[in-house]
Amino acid sequence: MFHRSGMLIPVLILTGCGGSTMRVAKDDPADGSGPVSLAPAPDPGPDSTAASRGASENPAAPAPPTTQPDSSTPGPTQGYAPYGAGTSGLELRRIGQWTNTGISESRRLVIRNANAWAQFWAELGVGDRPTIDFTKYLVVAVAAGQRSSGGYEISIQRVSQANGDLTIEVLQTVPSPNCVTTSALTQPVDVVAVPAVGAQGWSFLERQEVRGCR
């Protein structure tokens, strides 16, 4: 009798366990190296860059106040106009620069009141005296003294202030010996007005240069 034996083939069902787990690492946003969001840029407004920067740094911070122009700044006094100032210097307002005047000696003056101004202007002898508001300005005048020919000049280059003291830089220009100049006598003078700024003292720094022939 043929006996049919059955063969049982075990089927093993493998259940995954204890396998490795893959995790996507995310950078700590606090270190500033995380991914950058490429969101569409907003339409630029009048100050969109500053506004977005301020919001990201401190969302609760109020908008900075708008700076208004200082309406208390004095305008030019009648009779003279600004002509610049050196770096970090006070604003110079030229009253006049002349080569033929009535002042024949060298002078370095700081004039702080109307009486002294009137006296100096009478000696200068160059026309009508400008009106100066000495509550806001003072006058600086430099005279080179009488020269034997033309080609000489004197000018106030810069006036600076520190701790109540003015430093006034003066440049004297002389002609080169080979230059042809007028033989008439000259008396160079330069006069400027500067803000008073509570000046208590002053000093003059002198410099001289030779001008080439024109």
QUITA-V393827 format. One record per residue. RES is the residue in three letters. OMEGA is omega in degrees with one decimal (* if undefined). Layout:
res=RES omega=OMEGA
res=RES omega=OMEGA
This chain:
res=MET omega=-179.5
res=PHE omega=179.5
res=HIS omega=-179.3
res=ARG omega=180.0
res=SER omega=178.6
res=GLY omega=178.3
res=MET omega=179.2
res=LEU omega=179.0
res=ILE omega=-177.8
res=PRO omega=177.2
res=VAL omega=-179.0
res=LEU omega=177.2
res=ILE omega=-177.2
res=LEU omega=177.1
res=THR omega=-178.4
res=GLY omega=175.9
res=CYS omega=176.1
res=GLY omega=179.9
res=GLY omega=178.6
res=SER omega=178.0
res=THR omega=179.2
res=MET omega=-179.7
res=ARG omega=178.7
res=VAL omega=-178.1
res=ALA omega=177.3
res=LYS omega=-179.4
res=ASP omega=176.6
res=ASP omega=-178.0
res=PRO omega=-178.0
res=ALA omega=-178.1
res=ASP omega=175.2
res=GLY omega=-176.4
res=SER omega=-178.2
res=GLY omega=-178.8
res=PRO omega=-179.2
res=VAL omega=178.6
res=SER omega=-178.6
res=LEU omega=178.8
res=ALA omega=179.2
res=PRO omega=179.6
res=ALA omega=177.9
res=PRO omega=176.1
res=ASP omega=-177.8
res=PRO omega=175.7
res=GLY omega=-179.2
res=PRO omega=179.3
res=ASP omega=-173.2
res=SER omega=-178.5
res=THR omega=-179.7
res=ALA omega=-178.0
res=ALA omega=-178.2
res=SER omega=178.9
res=ARG omega=179.6
res=GLY omega=-179.2
res=ALA omega=-177.9
res=SER omega=-177.2
res=GLU omega=-178.6
res=ASN omega=-174.2
res=PRO omega=-176.0
res=ALA omega=-176.6
res=ALA omega=178.1
res=PRO omega=178.6
res=ALA omega=-179.4
res=PRO omega=-179.6
res=PRO omega=178.2
res=THR omega=-179.6
res=THR omega=179.7
res=GLN omega=178.2
res=PRO omega=-179.4
res=ASP omega=-177.7
res=SER omega=-178.7
res=SER omega=179.8
res=THR omega=-176.1
res=PRO omega=176.0
res=GLY omega=-179.4
res=PRO omega=174.2
res=THR omega=-176.4
res=GLN omega=176.4
res=GLY omega=176.5
res=TYR omega=-173.8
res=ALA omega=-178.5
res=PRO omega=174.3
res=TYR omega=168.5
res=GLY omega=178.7
res=ALA omega=177.0
res=GLY omega=-179.8
res=THR omega=179.6
res=SER omega=179.3
res=GLY omega=175.3
res=LEU omega=177.4
res=GLU omega=177.8
res=LEU omega=175.2
res=ARG omega=-174.6
res=ARG omega=172.4
res=ILE omega=176.8
res=GLY omega=176.4
res=GLN omega=-172.2
res=TRP omega=174.6
res=THR omega=178.5
res=ASN omega=-176.8
res=THR omega=177.4
res=GLY omega=-178.6
res=ILE omega=-172.7
res=SER omega=178.3
res=GLU omega=179.5
res=SER omega=-179.8
res=ARG omega=171.5
res=ARG omega=-171.3
res=LEU omega=166.7
res=VAL omega=-173.5
res=ILE omega=-172.1
res=ARG omega=179.1
res=ASN omega=-173.5
res=ALA omega=-178.9
res=ASN omega=178.3
res=ALA omega=178.9
res=TRP omega=179.5
res=ALA omega=179.7
res=GLN omega=179.6
res=PHE omega=-177.1
res=TRP omega=177.7
res=ALA omega=176.9
res=GLU omega=-177.9
res=LEU omega=173.8
res=GLY omega=-177.5
res=VAL omega=177.9
res=GLY omega=-176.6
res=ASP omega=-177.8
res=ARG omega=176.0
res=PRO omega=176.5
res=THR omega=-179.6
res=ILE omega=174.6
res=ASP omega=-174.7
res=PHE omega=170.5
res=THR omega=-178.5
res=LYS omega=-173.6
res=TYR omega=166.0
res=LEU omega=-176.0
res=VAL omega=174.1
res=VAL omega=-179.1
res=ALA omega=176.6
res=VAL omega=179.3
res=ALA omega=-177.0
res=ALA omega=-172.2
res=GLY omega=-176.1
res=GLN omega=178.6
res=ARG omega=-173.3
res=SER omega=-178.5
res=SER omega=173.5
res=GLY omega=178.2
res=GLY omega=178.6
res=TYR omega=176.7
res=GLU omega=172.4
res=ILE omega=-178.2
res=SER omega=173.6
res=ILE omega=-174.6
res=GLN omega=-172.5
res=ARG omega=173.5
res=VAL omega=178.5
res=SER omega=-176.7
res=GLN omega=176.1
res=ALA omega=177.2
res=ASN omega=176.4
res=GLY omega=-179.3
res=ASP omega=177.1
res=LEU omega=171.1
res=THR omega=-173.5
res=ILE omega=-177.8
res=GLU omega=-174.1
res=VAL omega=177.2
res=LEU omega=172.3
res=GLN omega=-179.5
res=THR omega=178.4
res=VAL omega=-178.8
res=PRO omega=174.6
res=SER omega=-177.8
res=PRO omega=-177.2
res=ASN omega=-177.1
res=CYS omega=176.0
res=VAL omega=-179.4
res=THR omega=175.6
res=THR omega=-178.7
res=SER omega=-179.3
res=ALA omega=176.0
res=LEU omega=178.1
res=THR omega=179.8
res=GLN omega=-174.2
res=PRO omega=178.5
res=VAL omega=171.8
res=ASP omega=-178.0
res=VAL omega=178.7
res=VAL omega=170.5
res=ALA omega=178.2
res=VAL omega=176.0
res=PRO omega=-176.0
res=ALA omega=176.3
res=VAL omega=176.1
res=GLY omega=-177.7
res=ALA omega=178.5
res=GLN omega=179.1
res=GLY omega=-178.5
res=TRP omega=176.1
res=SER omega=-178.6
res=PHE omega=173.5
res=LEU omega=-172.7
res=GLU omega=175.4
res=ARG omega=-179.0
res=GLN omega=176.1
res=GLU omega=179.4
res=VAL omega=-179.4
res=ARG omega=176.1
res=GLY omega=-178.9
res=CYS omega=179.5
res=ARG omega=*
